[in-house]
């Protein structure tokens, strides 16, 4: 079972991910953070305990445009942390900016997906992602 962290500030997009998971029978645990700071907190070991998200078999779905700490800044922090740097990240965003795409890939993202406009296309993208992470060996 892969633990999925969705880092997304738009409640409609969070709802669409949940609906798409349900439609595609994706039963992986889904954790949600509304910005990069919250996501880092959920990934890191809490005082004297475990992180909110189990430390193995993690995958991050990351939006880029968020308040407090955006996606690119989050990626810089994630890759600088020796305990988190190997965590696979797939960018799921509306940003079609070449510089965002290039910088994300320079920070070793596993993929860069533009959010589909229609729900049916969004659900299809989530189903394809599910097939992808089921085929990949996740640490």
Protein Blocks (a to p, Z undefined) as FASTA:
>chain_A
ZZdddddfbfklmmmmmmmmmmnopabdcdddfbfklmmmmmpccehiacfbdcbhiadd
ddfbdghiafklmmmmmmmpmklmmpccddddfblcfklmmmmmmnopabdcdddfbfkl
mmmmmmmmmmmmmmpccZZ
